[in-house]
Amino acid sequence: MTTSKTIKVILKDQAREEYEALSKIVGEQKQKGKTNSEELRLLRSIDRKVAILKYNPAYGQNIPKTLIPKVLDVDNLFRVELTHYWRMLYTIRTNEVEIVSFVLYILDHPTYDKLLGYRGR
């Protein structure tokens, strides 16, 4: 995506808390000499997707407006698939100067299904 606007990615609330908790776990694992774990792969996956969003904010799959939970109070919602069936949900806000992707949630698949009202099989 080529644009003259500044592009930012900001982790908000639950996403920031999840990322910080995951970073702490990975830090402890690295101190113990672990070089490969589910948490480490998930953290790398999040970092890769955030880097992609800094280049292309519309990278994720657009969630239909009818499926956006009212509690989120957003006009648009995108989903990015992460490793181990985790999901990252974000919204895009733009003005004349910048484009900001606000990452709202980083969550596992069952929690994602529950948030968006999907039913199990």
Summary of the structure (lengths in Angstrom):
residues: 121
radius of gyration: 15.3
end to end distance: 37.8
largest distance: 47.5
contacts: 325
relative contact order: 0.21
helix: 45%
strand: 25%
